Amino acid sequence: MAVTYTWNVVSLETAPTEGDNSDVVKTVHWEVEAVDGDHTARSYGSVGLDAPSGDFTAYASITKDQAVTWAKAKLEVADIEAGLAKQIDELKAPSIETKELPW
């Protein structure tokens, strides 16, 4: 099976005002879940955003997909997903095992 990745936004931190804009998103707290069959790995983090440029999206109009896109644009997505894939590989075939004591 192939690993599937699901990105989510846990919360958004905002500045009350910035220039002429209100509730400007400054930080995205994100999570990603990787699933391959019965094996699951997760990663959580936060990323700061640059000041808005161009079209400003009012806080009430922000969609989950838009916030995920903002976060991914500031992250090394391939590295995060590769790390999760390695965690799943380790779950499937552990390189270290805990054994019962021999006595």
C-alpha positions in Angstrom: 0.0 0.0 0.0 1.0 3.6 -0.4 1.2 6.1 2.4 -1.6 8.6 2.4 -1.1 12.0 4.1 -3.8 14.1 5.6 -3.0 17.7 6.6 -5.0 19.7 9.1 -5.0 23.0 10.9 -5.2 22.8 14.7 -5.4 26.5 15.4 -4.5 30.0 14.0 -2.9 32.8 15.9 -3.8 36.3 14.8 -2.7 39.9 15.3 -5.8 42.0 16.2 -4.7 44.6 13.7 -2.0 45.1 11.1 -2.1 48.1 8.9 -5.7 48.4 7.6 -6.4 44.7 8.3 -8.0 43.0 11.3 -7.4 39.5 12.6 -4.3 38.9 10.5 -3.1 35.3 10.7 0.5 35.2 12.0 1.0 31.5 13.0 -0.6 28.3 11.7 -0.5 25.3 14.1 -0.7 22.2 11.8 -0.7 18.5 12.0 -0.3 15.8 9.4 -1.3 12.1 9.7 0.3 9.4 7.5 -1.5 6.1 7.1 -0.4 2.9 5.4 -2.8 0.1 6.1 -2.9 -0.5 9.9 0.1 1.8 10.5 -0.2 5.5 11.4 2.3 8.2 12.2 1.7 11.8 13.0 3.6 15.1 13.2 2.6 18.4 14.7 4.1 21.8 14.4 3.6 25.5 13.9 4.9 27.9 11.3 4.9 31.7 11.2 3.5 33.5 8.2 4.8 36.6 6.4 2.8 39.8 6.4 -0.1 39.7 3.9 0.6 41.0 0.5 -1.9 41.3 -2.4 -5.4 40.2 -1.7 -6.2 39.9 2.0 -8.6 37.2 3.2 -10.8 38.2 6.1 -10.5 35.8 9.0 -14.1 34.7 8.7 -13.5 33.7 5.1 -10.4 31.6 5.6 -10.9 28.0 4.6 -9.1 25.0 6.0 -7.5 24.3 2.5 -6.3 27.9 2.3 -4.7 27.7 5.8 -3.1 24.3 4.9 -1.7 25.9 1.7 -0.2 28.8 3.6 1.5 26.5 6.1 2.8 24.1 3.4 4.3 27.1 1.5 6.5 27.8 4.5 7.4 24.2 5.3 9.6 21.5 3.8 6.6 19.3 3.1 8.6 16.5 1.3 11.0 16.2 4.3 8.1 16.0 6.8 6.3 13.4 4.7 9.5 11.4 4.2 10.1 11.4 7.9 6.6 10.0 8.5 7.1 7.4 5.9 10.2 6.3 7.7 8.3 6.1 11.0 5.7 3.8 9.3 8.5 1.6 7.8 9.9 1.3 11.3 6.5 0.3 12.6 6.2 -2.4 9.9 9.7 -3.8 10.4 11.2 -2.6 13.7 15.0 -2.2 13.7 15.0 -2.4 17.6 12.8 -4.7 19.6 12.2 -5.0 23.4 12.6 -8.6 24.5 11.5 -10.3 27.6 14.4 -10.8 30.0 16.0 -14.2 29.6 15.9 -15.0 33.3 
